Amino acid sequence: MNKLNFILLSCLLLSLSACVSQKPVWSDEFNKAGLPDSTKWNYDVGDHGWGNNEKQLYTNADSNNAVVRNGSLFITARKTGEGKYSSARMITKNKGDWKYGRIEVRARLPKGLGTWPAIWMLPTDWKYGDWPASGEIDIMEFVGYMPDSVFFSVHTKSYNHSIGTQKTKGIFLSDTHENFHIYAIDWKENEIIFLVDKKEVFRFTKEKNDPDVWPFDQRFHLLLNLAVGGNWGGQKGIDDKIWPQHMEVDYVRVYQ
């Protein structure tokens, strides 16, 4: 089955209303082995902690940390030395940027103390200023010391974790390492609906025309990464016996 037919079949499996109002505009099915498609993905690179005291070095187009094989993208975190790790943080910035739409990522998560994978979105143009003023959408976050849970959040100037006001929801999901799940959002003009396997788990609704609470009227891009340790991921320590660990991504699809 070619990619277009596969996407159209997926659309048929959505609700009737979604299919009527949305059509595929961007996707990566990860069918070509090797480094990820450079026409669709960039990399954030560095080892400065990323504002969360994370331990990994994010590399640039290194197949040890980001590679496509067997129809999936593997983002791999590895131990490279005493207290040192490498991983990948892949972004669609300026190659996939969207204002509103349905974003779906089918993924299987790593396990073990110190893992912190995320599927999330940041603003491309930072219309309202630096984080958190221009917003953040966390389609899925997972920390290895809570292996039976996944989390969904938004961050804005008024609602963010640095002041303890973030809008967030966690749900029980016990097989994130064994099985794939579809993590998604339906992002509309006045609300963001978070879904797992096409079922709503959390909803953030626009309260008023104020960018402090709703900066989500601008372009955002997608990020896929696997962090090691950090303020949240490392709260219970890092198990140095578990590496390497992978986040395996079957596909990314965007509908508008």
C-alpha positions as CSV (number, residue, x, y, z in Angstrom):
1,M,0.0,0.0,0.0
2,N,1.5,3.4,-1.0
3,K,1.7,6.3,1.4
4,L,-1.2,8.2,0.0
5,N,-3.6,5.2,0.2
6,F,-2.3,4.5,3.7
7,I,-3.1,8.0,4.9
8,L,-6.5,8.0,3.3
9,L,-7.3,4.7,4.9
10,S,-6.3,6.2,8.2
11,C,-8.6,9.1,7.7
12,L,-11.5,6.8,7.1
13,L,-10.9,5.3,10.5
14,L,-11.3,8.8,12.1
15,S,-14.6,10.1,13.1
16,L,-16.8,11.2,10.1
17,S,-16.7,14.8,11.2
18,A,-12.9,14.8,11.2
19,C,-12.7,13.3,7.7
20,V,-15.1,15.8,6.3
21,S,-13.3,18.8,7.7
22,Q,-9.6,17.7,7.6
23,K,-7.3,16.2,5.0
24,P,-3.6,15.1,5.2
25,V,-1.1,17.9,4.7
26,W,2.2,16.5,6.0
27,S,3.4,13.1,7.0
28,D,6.5,10.9,7.5
29,E,5.8,7.1,7.3
30,F,9.5,6.3,7.9
31,N,9.7,3.9,5.0
32,K,13.2,4.7,3.8
33,A,16.0,3.2,5.8
34,G,18.9,5.4,7.0
35,L,19.0,8.8,8.4
36,P,15.6,10.6,8.8
37,D,14.4,12.6,5.8
38,S,16.3,15.9,5.8
39,T,13.6,17.6,3.9
40,K,11.3,17.1,6.9
41,W,13.5,17.1,10.0
42,N,16.2,19.3,11.6
43,Y,18.0,18.7,14.9
44,D,18.4,20.6,18.1
45,V,22.0,20.0,19.2
46,G,23.9,20.5,22.4
47,D,24.5,19.4,26.0
48,H,23.6,22.5,28.0
49,G,20.8,20.9,30.0
50,W,17.9,22.4,27.9
51,G,16.5,24.3,30.8
52,N,15.8,21.1,32.7
53,N,19.3,19.9,33.8
54,E,19.1,17.1,31.3
55,K,22.2,14.9,31.0
56,Q,22.3,14.0,27.4
57,L,24.2,15.5,24.4
58,Y,21.8,15.9,21.5
59,T,23.6,15.0,18.3
60,N,23.2,16.2,14.7
61,A,22.1,13.5,12.1
62,D,23.9,10.7,13.9
63,S,22.5,7.3,13.1
64,N,23.6,6.1,16.6
65,N,20.8,8.4,17.9
66,A,18.3,8.8,15.1
67,V,17.8,6.2,12.4
68,V,15.0,4.7,10.3
69,R,14.8,0.9,10.0
70,N,12.1,-1.7,9.5
71,G,9.5,1.1,8.8
72,S,10.1,3.0,12.1
73,L,12.1,5.9,13.4
74,F,14.3,5.0,16.3
75,I,15.4,7.8,18.6
76,T,18.0,6.2,20.8
77,A,19.6,7.4,24.1
78,R,23.0,5.8,24.8
79,K,25.5,5.9,27.7
80,T,28.8,7.3,26.3
81,G,30.8,7.6,29.5
82,E,30.6,8.0,33.2
83,G,27.5,10.3,33.7
84,K,27.5,11.0,29.9
85,Y,24.8,10.2,27.4
86,S,23.8,11.0,23.8
87,S,20.4,11.2,22.2
88,A,18.5,13.0,19.5
89,R,16.0,15.9,19.5
90,M,14.3,16.1,16.1
91,I,12.3,19.1,15.0
92,T,10.2,20.0,12.0
93,K,10.8,23.8,12.3
94,N,10.6,25.5,8.9
95,K,9.9,22.2,7.3
96,G,6.6,21.5,9.0
97,D,4.9,24.3,10.8
98,W,1.1,24.5,11.4
99,K,-1.6,26.7,12.8
100,Y,-4.4,24.4,13.9
101,G,-5.0,20.8,12.8
102,R,-4.8,17.2,14.0
103,I,-1.3,16.0,14.7
104,E,-0.9,12.2,15.2
105,V,2.2,10.3,16.3
106,R,2.1,6.5,16.7
107,A,4.9,5.5,19.0
108,R,6.3,2.9,21.5
109,L,8.2,4.3,24.5
110,P,11.4,3.4,26.3
111,K,11.5,2.1,29.9
112,G,13.7,2.5,32.9
113,L,14.8,5.1,35.5
114,G,16.1,8.2,33.8
115,T,14.1,8.0,30.5
116,W,12.1,11.1,29.5
117,P,10.7,10.9,26.0
118,A,8.4,13.6,24.7
119,I,6.2,14.3,21.7
120,W,5.5,18.1,21.8
121,M,5.2,21.4,20.0
122,L,6.8,24.8,20.2
123,P,6.1,28.1,18.4
124,T,8.0,28.7,15.2
125,D,7.9,32.5,15.4
126,W,7.6,33.2,19.1
127,K,5.0,35.8,18.5
128,Y,4.5,36.7,22.2
129,G,8.1,36.4,23.4
130,D,10.3,33.7,25.0
131,W,9.1,30.7,26.8
132,P,6.5,30.4,28.3
133,A,4.8,33.5,26.8
134,S,4.4,32.0,23.3
135,G,3.2,28.6,24.5
136,E,4.1,25.0,24.5
137,I,1.9,21.9,23.7
138,D,3.0,18.6,25.2
139,I,1.2,15.9,23.1
140,M,2.8,13.2,25.3
141,E,5.4,13.1,28.0
142,F,6.6,10.0,30.0
143,V,9.1,9.6,32.8
144,G,10.6,6.2,33.5
145,Y,10.0,6.2,37.2
146,M,6.2,6.2,36.5
147,P,6.1,3.4,33.9
148,D,2.3,3.1,34.0
149,S,1.4,6.7,33.2
150,V,1.6,9.3,30.4
151,F,1.0,13.0,30.6
152,F,-0.5,15.8,28.5
153,S,0.1,19.5,29.1
154,V,0.0,23.1,27.8
155,H,2.2,25.9,29.0
156,T,1.5,29.6,28.7
157,K,2.6,32.7,30.5
158,S,-0.3,32.3,33.0
159,Y,-0.2,28.5,33.1
160,N,3.2,26.8,33.3
161,H,5.2,24.4,35.5
162,S,7.7,27.1,36.7
163,I,5.0,28.7,38.8
164,G,3.0,25.5,39.4
165,T,0.0,26.4,37.3
166,Q,0.4,24.3,34.2
167,K,-2.7,22.7,32.7
168,T,-2.0,19.0,32.7
169,K,-3.5,15.6,32.8
170,G,-2.0,12.2,33.4
171,I,-3.6,8.8,32.6
172,F,-2.9,5.2,33.4
173,L,-1.4,3.4,30.5
174,S,0.5,0.3,31.5
175,D,1.9,-1.1,28.2
176,T,3.7,1.9,26.7
177,H,6.9,-0.1,26.2
178,E,5.3,-3.2,24.9
179,N,2.8,-1.7,22.5
180,F,2.4,1.3,20.1
181,H,-0.2,3.9,21.0
182,I,-1.4,6.9,18.9
183,Y,-0.8,10.2,20.7
184,A,-2.6,13.1,19.1
185,I,-4.1,16.5,19.4
186,D,-7.0,18.2,17.6
187,W,-6.0,21.8,17.8
188,K,-8.7,24.3,16.9
189,E,-9.2,28.0,17.1
190,N,-10.7,27.8,20.6
191,E,-9.5,24.5,22.1
192,I,-6.9,21.8,22.1
193,I,-8.2,18.3,22.5
194,F,-5.6,15.6,23.5
195,L,-6.3,12.0,22.4
196,V,-4.8,8.6,23.0
197,D,-5.8,5.9,20.5
198,K,-8.4,8.3,19.1
199,K,-10.1,8.7,22.5
200,E,-10.2,12.1,24.3
201,V,-8.2,12.3,27.5
202,F,-7.8,16.0,28.1
203,R,-9.2,19.3,26.8
204,F,-7.8,22.8,27.1
205,T,-10.3,25.5,26.1
206,K,-9.6,29.2,25.3
207,E,-10.8,31.3,28.2
208,K,-10.5,34.7,26.6
209,N,-8.6,36.7,24.0
210,D,-5.4,37.1,26.0
211,P,-2.1,35.6,24.9
212,D,-1.1,35.1,28.5
213,V,-3.6,32.3,28.6
214,W,-4.1,31.5,24.9
215,P,-1.0,32.1,22.7
216,F,-2.1,29.3,20.4
217,D,-3.0,31.4,17.4
218,Q,0.3,31.1,15.6
219,R,2.4,28.5,13.8
220,F,3.9,25.7,15.9
221,H,6.3,22.9,14.9
222,L,6.7,19.3,16.2
223,L,9.6,18.0,18.4
224,L,10.4,14.3,19.1
225,N,13.1,13.7,21.7
226,L,14.4,11.3,24.3
227,A,16.0,13.0,27.3
228,V,18.0,11.5,30.0
229,G,17.5,12.5,33.6
230,G,16.7,16.2,34.3
231,N,14.5,17.9,36.8
232,W,11.5,15.6,36.1
233,G,13.0,12.6,34.3
234,G,15.7,12.2,36.8
235,Q,13.8,12.7,40.0
236,K,14.3,9.1,41.1
237,G,17.8,8.8,39.6
238,I,19.2,7.2,36.4
239,D,19.7,3.5,36.1
240,D,22.9,3.1,34.2
241,K,22.3,-0.5,33.4
242,I,19.3,0.1,31.0
243,W,21.0,1.8,28.1
244,P,20.5,2.0,25.2
245,Q,16.8,2.9,25.2
246,H,14.6,3.8,22.2
247,M,11.5,5.7,21.4
248,E,10.2,4.0,18.3
249,V,7.9,6.1,16.0
250,D,5.8,4.3,13.4
251,Y,4.5,7.5,11.8
252,V,3.8,11.2,12.1
253,R,0.7,12.5,10.3
254,V,-0.8,16.0,10.2
255,Y,-4.3,16.9,9.0
256,Q,-5.9,20.3,8.4
